[in-house]
Amino acid sequence: MRILQALLILIILGLQIRLWVGPGSMAEINRLENAITAQEMENALLEECNQELIIEVQALKKGTDAVEEMARHDLGLIGEDETFFMIVDDAEGAQEDGRVNGIISCE
């Protein structure tokens, strides 16, 4: 009878260890849920960026106003009888790779 009790206790302990530590454990499930949440947030941001790009592509296909705007912004195009003013904006936390505080920027 003692052997049966000891065996049952060992089985219960083995199952508890697997529940808390092993593959499929509560800790791993919690880690995966956090990773899923982070990925969903990044996907939502990228989806928003995609929508902005789709709108920009449609504007470029429709007329020359968007092309002129892009030329002014990207190439520094200045029209006749216009005066150029450059306003420098110090963006704190901006990095060269397009990330601001660890978040991907669409620009």
Backbone bond lengths (Angstrom), bond angles and torsions (degrees), N, CA, C in turn:
res aa  C-N    CA-C-N  psi(-1)  N-CA   C-N-CA  omega(-1)  CA-C   N-CA-C  phi
1 M - - - 1.438 - - 1.528 111.20 -
2 R 1.321 117.08 -39.82 1.460 122.58 177.86 1.530 110.49 -61.70
3 I 1.292 116.99 -39.37 1.467 121.06 -179.10 1.524 109.62 -65.84
4 L 1.316 117.98 -40.75 1.462 122.34 178.95 1.537 111.02 -63.97
5 Q 1.333 116.94 -41.40 1.462 120.64 177.85 1.531 110.43 -64.67
6 A 1.305 117.29 -43.68 1.464 121.22 179.64 1.531 110.52 -63.79
7 L 1.331 116.35 -40.38 1.454 120.99 179.24 1.538 110.80 -64.57
8 L 1.327 117.17 -43.28 1.460 120.71 177.86 1.530 111.74 -63.87
9 I 1.310 116.93 -40.02 1.472 120.70 177.66 1.524 110.49 -63.81
10 L 1.327 117.14 -41.80 1.471 120.87 178.07 1.532 111.26 -64.17
11 I 1.312 117.25 -39.33 1.465 120.86 178.27 1.526 110.16 -64.92
12 I 1.317 117.28 -44.76 1.470 121.13 179.25 1.523 110.37 -63.34
13 L 1.327 117.77 -42.64 1.468 120.87 177.95 1.530 110.64 -63.52
14 G 1.312 117.45 -41.39 1.464 121.31 178.41 1.518 111.45 -61.40
15 L 1.312 117.69 -41.68 1.461 121.20 178.47 1.525 111.24 -67.68
16 Q 1.327 116.69 -38.51 1.462 120.23 178.21 1.533 111.10 -64.47
17 I 1.335 115.93 -41.93 1.468 119.52 179.24 1.522 109.57 -60.97
18 R 1.329 116.85 -44.83 1.464 120.09 179.52 1.538 110.70 -64.19
19 L 1.310 117.27 -36.73 1.456 121.23 179.99 1.528 111.55 -62.72
20 W 1.315 117.87 -40.34 1.456 121.27 -173.92 1.522 114.24 -97.59
21 V 1.333 119.32 -23.68 1.456 120.18 -171.04 1.527 113.32 -122.33
22 G 1.274 120.27 -39.13 1.461 123.43 -169.78 1.518 114.42 -74.90
23 P 1.347 115.56 -173.28 1.462 119.67 177.43 1.528 110.54 -64.10
24 G 1.319 116.25 136.96 1.457 120.46 -176.35 1.514 112.44 79.88
25 S 1.330 116.34 14.11 1.464 120.79 -177.50 1.526 111.20 -75.70
26 M 1.298 115.13 169.70 1.459 121.05 179.28 1.538 110.73 -61.62
27 A 1.327 118.03 -38.34 1.459 121.39 179.65 1.533 110.42 -64.60
28 E 1.313 117.21 -42.25 1.464 120.57 179.37 1.528 110.80 -67.61
29 I 1.303 117.86 -40.21 1.464 121.32 178.20 1.526 110.03 -62.97
30 N 1.317 117.41 -42.16 1.461 121.52 178.36 1.531 110.43 -63.08
31 R 1.328 116.91 -43.34 1.467 121.03 178.90 1.525 110.65 -62.36
32 L 1.326 117.06 -43.15 1.460 121.03 -179.87 1.528 111.83 -66.92
33 E 1.321 117.58 -37.71 1.467 120.35 176.98 1.518 111.03 -63.90
34 N 1.341 117.26 -39.48 1.462 120.71 176.91 1.523 110.76 -65.43
35 A 1.328 117.27 -40.10 1.463 120.98 178.42 1.526 110.63 -65.24
36 I 1.326 117.39 -38.83 1.462 121.42 178.32 1.526 110.22 -63.94
37 T 1.322 117.41 -43.18 1.466 121.57 179.35 1.529 110.57 -61.91
38 A 1.331 116.75 -44.70 1.461 120.48 179.44 1.529 110.53 -63.70
39 Q 1.331 117.31 -41.50 1.459 120.92 179.66 1.524 111.42 -66.31
40 E 1.328 117.22 -38.34 1.464 120.50 177.82 1.529 111.03 -64.35
41 M 1.330 117.24 -38.30 1.460 120.86 177.93 1.531 110.22 -65.23
42 E 1.323 116.86 -43.77 1.461 120.60 179.05 1.528 110.46 -65.38
43 N 1.329 117.23 -40.46 1.465 120.92 178.13 1.518 111.55 -61.96
44 A 1.337 117.05 -40.65 1.467 120.76 178.77 1.522 110.51 -63.31
45 L 1.327 117.05 -41.43 1.458 121.07 178.56 1.524 110.66 -64.55
46 L 1.321 116.49 -43.68 1.461 120.06 179.80 1.525 111.37 -67.78
47 E 1.311 117.53 -33.94 1.464 121.02 176.27 1.529 110.10 -64.33
48 E 1.314 116.59 -41.16 1.462 120.88 176.95 1.528 110.42 -62.80
49 C 1.331 117.02 -42.03 1.464 120.97 177.18 1.525 110.46 -62.60
50 N 1.321 116.98 -41.26 1.461 120.90 178.65 1.525 111.15 -61.87
51 Q 1.321 116.87 -41.18 1.461 120.14 179.06 1.530 110.69 -63.42
52 E 1.328 116.91 -40.79 1.465 120.21 177.42 1.521 110.68 -63.04
53 L 1.337 116.49 -40.51 1.464 119.84 179.60 1.529 111.38 -67.83
54 I 1.328 117.55 -37.37 1.465 121.06 177.55 1.523 110.22 -62.67
55 I 1.330 116.38 -43.30 1.466 120.73 178.22 1.529 110.11 -62.72
56 E 1.331 116.84 -41.35 1.463 120.67 179.85 1.530 110.91 -65.26
57 V 1.323 117.66 -41.92 1.467 121.09 178.58 1.519 110.45 -62.81
58 Q 1.329 117.21 -43.20 1.464 120.52 178.69 1.521 110.87 -62.79
59 A 1.324 117.45 -39.44 1.464 120.89 178.30 1.529 110.53 -65.69
60 L 1.330 117.15 -38.08 1.460 120.17 178.88 1.526 111.33 -67.67
61 K 1.321 117.44 -34.44 1.459 120.81 179.86 1.520 112.10 -72.52
62 K 1.342 117.86 -28.78 1.463 121.11 -172.71 1.530 113.49 -82.12
63 G 1.299 119.65 -40.31 1.456 118.54 -173.21 1.507 112.87 -157.00
64 T 1.322 114.71 -176.80 1.460 120.65 -176.94 1.522 112.96 -92.00
65 D 1.316 118.14 -11.38 1.469 120.09 -179.15 1.522 111.35 -61.09
66 A 1.319 116.97 -43.25 1.465 120.06 -179.53 1.521 110.71 -67.87
67 V 1.334 117.55 -37.38 1.467 120.98 178.15 1.525 109.73 -63.66
68 E 1.334 116.34 -43.95 1.464 120.35 178.79 1.530 110.61 -62.98
69 E 1.327 116.60 -41.80 1.460 120.19 179.07 1.529 111.00 -61.99
70 M 1.331 116.27 -43.39 1.466 119.70 178.99 1.524 110.95 -65.59
71 A 1.331 116.66 -39.52 1.466 119.92 178.45 1.524 110.05 -63.88
72 R 1.313 116.80 -40.07 1.464 119.54 178.17 1.528 111.14 -64.77
73 H 1.321 115.83 -42.63 1.465 119.91 -176.62 1.531 111.66 -74.68
74 D 1.326 116.89 -50.72 1.460 120.57 -172.39 1.525 113.36 -82.72
75 L 1.334 117.41 -38.47 1.459 120.80 -173.98 1.516 113.44 -104.97
76 G 1.322 117.47 -6.21 1.456 120.71 179.13 1.519 113.20 74.01
77 L 1.326 117.50 32.05 1.453 122.29 179.63 1.523 110.16 -62.95
78 I 1.334 115.05 131.67 1.462 121.10 176.89 1.529 106.81 -124.56
79 G 1.311 115.95 126.20 1.460 120.50 -179.76 1.521 111.67 -77.51
80 E 1.337 114.92 169.97 1.464 119.79 178.02 1.531 109.66 -65.16
81 D 1.299 115.72 147.48 1.465 123.23 179.57 1.529 112.56 59.57
82 E 1.318 117.00 30.91 1.465 121.71 176.20 1.516 109.19 -118.29
83 T 1.316 116.10 148.18 1.455 121.96 176.75 1.516 108.62 -109.29
84 F 1.324 116.34 133.85 1.468 121.79 -176.94 1.523 109.81 -90.51
85 F 1.334 116.30 126.89 1.452 122.79 173.42 1.519 107.48 -123.43
86 M 1.328 117.64 129.46 1.463 121.07 178.50 1.521 108.25 -108.91
87 I 1.332 115.55 123.04 1.459 121.42 177.92 1.513 107.06 -109.94
88 V 1.312 116.23 119.23 1.455 121.32 -177.52 1.514 108.75 -91.93
89 D 1.333 115.83 124.99 1.463 121.94 -179.87 1.518 107.41 -111.20
90 D 1.317 117.08 122.03 1.459 121.71 179.61 1.522 108.66 -87.11
91 A 1.323 116.86 103.44 1.474 121.46 -179.91 1.526 108.41 -89.91
92 E 1.326 115.57 106.76 1.455 120.16 179.72 1.507 110.29 -70.57
93 G 1.320 116.56 137.26 1.445 120.96 176.58 1.523 113.54 84.16
94 A 1.336 118.55 -3.15 1.463 120.13 179.91 1.522 109.22 -74.85
95 Q 1.313 115.51 140.54 1.447 121.38 179.60 1.515 108.62 -118.03
96 E 1.334 116.55 166.28 1.453 120.98 -177.20 1.524 112.63 -71.30
97 D 1.315 119.74 -25.44 1.465 121.05 -175.74 1.519 112.84 -84.31
98 G 1.335 118.80 7.83 1.457 121.18 177.16 1.513 113.51 90.17
99 R 1.315 117.81 4.72 1.454 120.17 179.87 1.519 109.43 -100.73
100 V 1.312 115.69 138.09 1.456 121.49 175.51 1.522 106.17 -119.48
101 N 1.316 116.06 115.61 1.472 122.45 -178.89 1.523 111.62 53.26
102 G 1.344 117.13 40.17 1.461 121.23 176.17 1.508 115.16 82.87
103 I 1.338 118.22 1.22 1.465 121.75 -179.74 1.516 108.50 -107.51
104 I 1.295 117.51 137.37 1.446 122.62 -178.92 1.521 109.42 -71.12
105 S 1.333 115.45 133.07 1.452 120.87 178.76 1.529 109.49 -99.87
106 C 1.313 117.17 144.04 1.465 121.53 -178.52 1.511 112.31 -77.11
107 E 1.293 118.65 -20.58 1.459 120.72 -173.63 1.493 111.21 -79.48
